[in-house]
Amino acid sequence: MTDFISLPFYDLFHENGHIPGVRAKLPPLLAGVRRSILEIGAGTGLITTSLADWTPAEIFALEPSPGMRGMLLSRLSTRPELLRRVTVLPCDALNVDLDEPVEAMVMINVMYALEPDYRKRLWPVLAAQLEPGGLLVFTWRDGGPPAPHHLQELESRQVGRHTYTVLSEVIESSEEAAKVRYLYRITEDDKVISEEEIVGSAYRPVWKTIEGELVRAGFVQVDAPEGFLAWRLA
């Protein structure tokens, strides 16, 4: 799985990035979920705590990155009422093995990280961990990967005297994948204090590909707001 995340930048940019839109659109999809939710790729817990606020369900927050898990657990420590209701799973999604099937599964900004072969193997694993009629919901953007472009600034935030900037470059692009370079830069005035470069492949499968894989795994599509796909296990 691809990971383009620089930990010091994660909450700084995501809290005011895609997260508000997710918090606005996801709750109605989870209406009626009472017992259990598996969150795949929980990250630092930005959505984990929201899931616990929206529903009375037990939350299984799966996050393979040790750095992310540490931040997630720190976030949970500020919400002591959730410590008995949220279980943090350190395993990879292909190895998830719950005591009983969950009512719902949530993946936020995870699809881009799933290599095609990994993704195809993942759906049957998730189907085995989801109760009949259970919900699988994930963020989605159709249209294939972006075209190649040179390094350009995505966003910048000021923290005290330091400026945190994220830049990206699409090096090459194919039908489903793009090779992408991210540069995480911290500056003070014109002085570069640090830079971290991450290069890897991001994946954006087209609709027919996703539809075929999920139907073969036993899922049926249901209505979802723009930016999401939702499926029920038949």
Disulfide bonds with the S-S distance in Angstrom:
none
